[in-house]
Amino acid sequence: MSENGHFPTHAPTGEFSVAVFYPDESHEYIARWIDAATAVAIFKAETELITAYLGLVRRVIITDGGDETNAEWKFGEGVTYPLGVQRRQ
């Protein structure tokens, strides 16, 4: 059931979600049940925001339907997972 008390009228379009983590260790999902390409685009955008550069966002992850982490970015470290993936800073 959605926040407004209604059941969704369509099935989720994908199995990926993007979450952001804050300095107080709280987190929120900023996108849920999206396709892989959309998840990667949101992940990239979130890591390039001023909030990420200033450390107001400490971590960004992509998870799949099994709640496994598929990508991770950390403040001060950049992309940390999957291993071997680096992006120019």
NORTA-V635658 format. One record per residue. N is the residue number from 1. PHI is phi in degrees with one decimal (none if undefined). PSI is psi as a letter, one per 30 degrees, with the letter a starting at -180 (* if undefined). BURIAL is + if it has 16 or more other C-alpha atoms within 10 Angstrom, else -. Layout:
# NORTA-V635658
n-><N & N>
phi-><PHI & PHI>
psi-><PSI & PSI>
burial-><BURIAL & BURIAL>
This chain:
# NORTA-V635658
n-><1 & 2 & 3 & 4 & 5 & 6 & 7 & 8 & 9 & 10 & 11 & 12 & 13 & 14 & 15 & 16 & 17 & 18 & 19 & 20 & 21 & 22 & 23 & 24 & 25 & 26 & 27 & 28 & 29 & 30 & 31 & 32 & 33 & 34 & 35 & 36 & 37 & 38 & 39 & 40 & 41 & 42 & 43 & 44 & 45 & 46 & 47 & 48 & 49 & 50 & 51 & 52 & 53 & 54 & 55 & 56 & 57 & 58 & 59 & 60 & 61 & 62 & 63 & 64 & 65 & 66 & 67 & 68 & 69 & 70 & 71 & 72 & 73 & 74 & 75 & 76 & 77 & 78 & 79 & 80 & 81 & 82 & 83 & 84 & 85 & 86 & 87 & 88 & 89>
phi-><none & -80.8 & -59.7 & -89.0 & 85.2 & -104.1 & -82.6 & -63.0 & -95.6 & -141.3 & -76.5 & -57.3 & -88.8 & -160.6 & -117.5 & -109.4 & -136.5 & -121.5 & -123.1 & -118.2 & -119.4 & -110.1 & -57.2 & -83.7 & 74.2 & -77.2 & -149.1 & -149.9 & -84.9 & -96.2 & -154.0 & -132.4 & 53.5 & -114.3 & -77.3 & -61.0 & -62.6 & -67.1 & -60.6 & -65.1 & -63.2 & -67.6 & -55.1 & -60.8 & -61.9 & -63.6 & -78.2 & -104.9 & -73.6 & -59.3 & -63.3 & -72.2 & -63.1 & -86.3 & 85.9 & -74.3 & -114.4 & -98.8 & -158.1 & -133.0 & -133.7 & -112.1 & -117.9 & -105.0 & -61.4 & -93.8 & 63.5 & -89.9 & -77.7 & -104.5 & -156.6 & -145.2 & -123.6 & -127.5 & -56.8 & 83.7 & -119.7 & 84.6 & -72.6 & -109.3 & -151.0 & -71.6 & -59.5 & 88.4 & -91.8 & -132.7 & -127.1 & -62.1 & -97.7>
psi-><k & l & e & g & g & k & k & k & f & l & l & k & f & a & g & l & l & k & k & k & k & l & f & g & g & l & l & k & k & f & k & k & h & l & l & e & e & e & e & e & e & e & e & e & e & e & f & f & l & e & e & e & e & f & g & f & k & f & k & k & l & k & l & a & f & g & g & k & k & f & k & k & k & k & k & f & f & a & k & f & k & l & k & f & k & l & k & k & *>
burial-><- & - & - & - & - & - & - & - & - & - & - & - & - & + & + & + & + & + & + & + & + & + & - & - & - & - & - & - & - & - & + & + & + & + & - & + & - & + & + & + & - & + & + & - & - & + & + & - & - & - & - & + & - & - & - & - & + & + & + & + & + & + & + & + & - & - & - & - & + & - & + & + & + & + & + & - & - & + & + & - & - & - & - & - & - & - & - & - & ->
